[in-house]
Amino acid sequence: MTSSLMATLIVMPALNEEESVAAVVAEVFSKLPEVSVLVVDDGSTDQTVARARAAGATVISLPFNLGVGGAMRAGFKYALSHGFENVVQVDSDGQHDPSGVPQLVEALTTADLVLGARFAGEGDYSVNGPRRWAMIVLAGIISSLAGTTLTDTTSGFRATGPRAVRLFAEHYPAEYLGDTIESLVIAARAGCTIRQLPVSMRPRAGGVPSHNPFKAAGYLGRAAMALLIAVMRPRVPLVTGSSAS
């Protein structure tokens, strides 16, 4: 496992996360000293960059805000050009526990993409109302496409192996929900093996939540549109080469 973690890049998209990013980077290094950490600054206007660097992370800054998908594509490109085999997305707001990373990376021995699932029997994370309904419908549809049971298709806590890293470096979607829903559709249709493992989520350590609860009703329509766009786009072939690590 140590060698796998040494070949793993933790990618943390960050937009105005000065309150939490340094602590999250420090926790990753404390719990996973073998890994490398890349913070992708997605157009922050606060002290996110300075605090991430001070905590020991490598930082690249996008010229303007591209969203999580654009930040992650930059992270995949960085991983590919710097010789990393695996990429694990960890949110810079502190919700993802780095202790779960080794299990996700270990699961890459039999999969190309491993999701940390919030609704798979661990922790007490819950979502209600239209957003929860959308998650259930999305999980059912994407499970069918992927040929496996997935309960949390919008989870951002995920590990990506070599074949999927190459795929996502060129084709990771930047649209709203593309980084979660559409990326899974792209991976499934390209022939990637997708798995999930149960994880616990924590409260945000700082910053502003990305989803306004008063706009939750609109989530259902946006999620359906994201899925429709993903299915309508041409299938992307998986790059030939080594199999899942």
C-alpha positions as CSV (number, residue, x, y, z in Angstrom):
1,M,0.0,0.0,0.0
2,T,2.9,2.4,0.7
3,S,4.1,2.2,-2.9
4,S,0.5,2.8,-4.2
5,L,0.2,5.9,-2.0
6,M,3.6,7.2,-3.2
7,A,2.2,7.0,-6.7
8,T,-1.0,8.8,-5.6
9,L,-1.7,12.5,-6.1
10,I,-4.3,14.1,-3.8
11,V,-6.1,16.8,-5.8
12,M,-7.9,19.5,-3.9
13,P,-10.0,22.0,-5.9
14,A,-10.2,25.2,-3.9
15,L,-12.3,28.4,-4.3
16,N,-12.0,30.9,-1.5
17,E,-11.2,28.2,1.1
18,E,-8.8,30.2,3.2
19,E,-10.5,29.2,6.4
20,S,-9.9,25.5,5.9
21,V,-7.4,24.6,3.2
22,A,-4.3,24.8,5.4
23,A,-5.8,22.5,8.0
24,V,-7.0,20.0,5.4
25,V,-3.5,19.9,3.7
26,A,-1.9,19.4,7.1
27,E,-4.2,16.6,8.0
28,V,-3.6,14.8,4.7
29,F,0.2,15.0,5.3
30,S,-0.2,13.9,8.9
31,K,-2.3,10.8,8.0
32,L,-0.8,10.0,4.6
33,P,2.9,11.1,4.6
34,E,3.6,9.1,1.5
35,V,1.2,11.1,-0.8
36,S,1.7,14.3,-2.7
37,V,-0.9,17.1,-2.5
38,L,-1.9,19.4,-5.3
39,V,-4.3,22.3,-4.5
40,V,-5.9,23.7,-7.7
41,D,-6.8,27.3,-7.0
42,D,-10.0,27.9,-9.0
43,G,-9.9,31.7,-9.1
44,S,-9.8,32.4,-5.4
45,T,-9.8,36.1,-4.3
46,D,-8.8,35.4,-0.7
47,Q,-5.7,33.9,0.9
48,T,-6.3,30.3,-0.3
49,V,-3.1,30.1,-2.4
50,A,-0.8,31.5,0.3
51,R,-2.2,29.3,3.1
52,A,-2.1,26.1,0.9
53,R,1.5,26.7,0.0
54,A,2.4,27.5,3.6
55,A,0.9,24.1,4.6
56,G,3.2,22.4,2.1
57,A,0.9,21.7,-0.9
58,T,1.9,22.3,-4.5
59,V,-0.4,24.9,-5.9
60,I,-1.5,25.7,-9.4
61,S,-3.8,28.6,-10.1
62,L,-6.4,28.7,-12.9
63,P,-6.7,32.0,-14.8
64,F,-10.3,32.3,-13.8
65,N,-13.0,30.3,-12.1
66,L,-13.8,27.0,-14.1
67,G,-15.6,25.1,-11.4
68,V,-14.7,21.8,-9.8
69,G,-14.7,19.9,-13.2
70,G,-12.2,22.3,-14.7
71,A,-10.0,22.2,-11.6
72,M,-10.0,18.4,-11.6
73,R,-9.1,18.2,-15.3
74,A,-6.1,20.4,-14.5
75,G,-5.3,18.1,-11.7
76,F,-5.5,15.0,-13.9
77,K,-3.3,16.7,-16.5
78,Y,-0.8,17.5,-13.8
79,A,-0.8,13.9,-12.5
80,L,-0.3,12.5,-16.0
81,S,2.6,14.8,-16.8
82,H,4.3,14.2,-13.4
83,G,4.2,10.4,-13.4
84,F,1.4,9.8,-10.8
85,E,-0.6,6.6,-11.4
86,N,-3.6,7.5,-9.2
87,V,-5.6,10.6,-8.3
88,V,-7.8,11.0,-5.3
89,Q,-10.1,14.0,-5.0
90,V,-10.3,15.5,-1.6
91,D,-12.5,18.5,-0.9
92,S,-10.6,21.5,0.6
93,D,-13.4,22.3,3.0
94,G,-12.7,19.4,5.4
95,Q,-15.7,17.2,4.7
96,H,-13.6,14.3,3.4
97,D,-11.6,12.3,6.0
98,P,-8.2,11.5,4.6
99,S,-8.2,8.3,6.6
100,G,-10.4,6.8,4.0
101,V,-7.9,7.3,1.1
102,P,-5.9,4.1,1.6
103,Q,-9.0,2.0,1.3
104,L,-10.1,3.8,-1.9
105,V,-6.6,3.4,-3.4
106,E,-6.5,-0.3,-2.5
107,A,-9.8,-0.8,-4.3
108,L,-8.1,0.5,-7.5
109,T,-6.5,-3.0,-7.8
110,T,-9.8,-4.2,-9.1
111,A,-11.4,-1.0,-10.5
112,D,-10.6,2.1,-12.5
113,L,-12.7,4.4,-10.4
114,V,-13.8,4.1,-6.8
115,L,-16.4,6.3,-5.2
116,G,-16.5,7.1,-1.5
117,A,-20.2,6.5,-0.9
118,R,-22.1,8.5,1.8
119,F,-25.2,6.3,1.7
120,A,-23.6,2.9,1.9
121,G,-23.9,2.1,5.5
122,E,-21.3,4.2,7.2
123,G,-21.8,7.6,9.0
124,D,-25.1,9.5,9.4
125,Y,-24.9,11.9,6.4
126,S,-28.4,12.5,5.0
127,V,-30.0,14.6,2.2
128,N,-33.7,15.3,2.0
129,G,-36.3,16.6,-0.4
130,P,-35.9,17.0,-4.2
131,R,-32.1,16.7,-4.0
132,R,-32.4,13.3,-2.3
133,W,-35.0,12.2,-4.9
134,A,-32.6,13.2,-7.7
135,M,-29.8,11.3,-6.1
136,I,-31.8,8.2,-6.0
137,V,-32.9,8.4,-9.6
138,L,-29.4,9.2,-10.8
139,A,-28.0,6.3,-8.8
140,G,-30.4,3.9,-10.4
141,I,-29.7,5.1,-14.0
142,I,-25.9,5.3,-13.6
143,S,-25.8,1.9,-11.8
144,S,-27.4,0.4,-14.9
145,L,-24.9,2.1,-17.2
146,A,-22.0,1.0,-15.0
147,G,-23.2,-2.6,-14.4
148,T,-22.9,-2.3,-10.6
149,T,-24.8,-0.9,-7.7
150,L,-23.9,2.7,-6.9
151,T,-25.7,4.6,-4.2
152,D,-23.9,8.0,-4.2
153,T,-23.1,9.1,-7.8
154,T,-22.6,12.8,-6.7
155,S,-19.9,12.0,-4.2
156,G,-16.7,14.1,-4.8
157,F,-14.6,11.8,-2.6
158,R,-13.2,9.4,-5.3
159,A,-10.1,7.6,-6.4
160,T,-9.1,7.2,-10.0
161,G,-6.6,4.7,-11.4
162,P,-4.2,4.9,-14.4
163,R,-6.6,4.2,-17.2
164,A,-9.2,6.6,-15.9
165,V,-6.6,9.3,-15.2
166,R,-5.6,9.2,-18.8
167,L,-9.2,9.4,-19.9
168,F,-10.1,12.2,-17.6
169,A,-7.0,14.3,-18.4
170,E,-8.5,14.8,-21.8
171,H,-12.3,14.4,-21.3
172,Y,-13.2,15.4,-17.7
173,P,-16.3,17.5,-18.0
174,A,-16.4,21.1,-16.5
175,E,-20.2,21.7,-16.7
176,Y,-22.4,21.9,-13.5
177,L,-22.6,18.4,-12.1
178,G,-20.3,17.2,-14.9
179,D,-17.6,16.4,-12.4
180,T,-19.8,13.9,-10.7
181,I,-22.6,12.7,-12.9
182,E,-21.2,13.1,-16.4
183,S,-17.7,11.8,-15.4
184,L,-19.3,8.6,-14.3
185,V,-21.2,8.2,-17.6
186,I,-18.1,8.9,-19.6
187,A,-16.1,6.3,-17.5
188,A,-18.9,3.7,-17.7
189,R,-19.4,4.1,-21.5
190,A,-15.6,4.0,-22.0
191,G,-15.4,0.6,-20.3
192,C,-14.0,1.6,-16.9
193,T,-14.8,-0.6,-13.9
194,I,-16.5,1.5,-11.2
195,R,-16.9,0.5,-7.6
196,Q,-17.9,2.2,-4.4
197,L,-16.9,1.9,-0.7
198,P,-18.7,3.4,2.3
199,V,-17.3,6.5,3.8
200,S,-18.3,9.0,6.5
201,M,-18.7,12.7,5.8
202,R,-17.9,15.5,8.2
203,P,-19.2,19.1,8.5
204,R,-17.5,21.8,6.5
205,A,-14.5,23.3,8.4
206,G,-15.2,26.7,6.8
207,G,-16.3,28.6,3.8
208,V,-19.7,28.7,2.1
209,P,-21.6,25.5,1.1
210,S,-21.9,25.1,-2.7
211,H,-25.6,24.2,-2.5
212,N,-28.1,26.7,-1.2
213,P,-30.9,24.7,0.6
214,F,-33.5,27.2,-0.6
215,K,-32.7,26.3,-4.2
216,A,-32.7,22.5,-3.6
217,A,-35.9,22.1,-5.8
218,G,-33.9,23.2,-8.8
219,Y,-31.4,20.5,-8.3
220,L,-33.7,17.8,-9.8
221,G,-34.0,19.6,-13.1
222,R,-30.3,20.5,-13.3
223,A,-29.3,16.9,-12.5
224,A,-31.7,15.5,-15.2
225,M,-30.2,17.9,-17.7
226,A,-26.7,16.9,-16.8
227,L,-27.5,13.2,-17.2
228,L,-29.2,13.9,-20.6
229,I,-26.2,15.8,-21.9
230,A,-23.9,13.1,-20.7
231,V,-25.8,10.3,-22.4
232,M,-26.2,12.3,-25.7
233,R,-22.5,13.0,-26.1
234,P,-20.4,10.7,-28.2
235,R,-18.8,7.7,-26.5
236,V,-15.2,8.4,-25.6
237,P,-12.9,5.4,-26.1
238,L,-10.6,4.3,-23.3
239,V,-6.9,4.8,-24.1
240,T,-5.2,1.5,-24.7
241,G,-2.3,0.7,-22.3
242,S,-2.0,-0.7,-18.8
243,S,-5.1,-2.1,-17.1
244,A,-6.5,-0.9,-13.8
245,S,-3.7,-0.7,-11.2
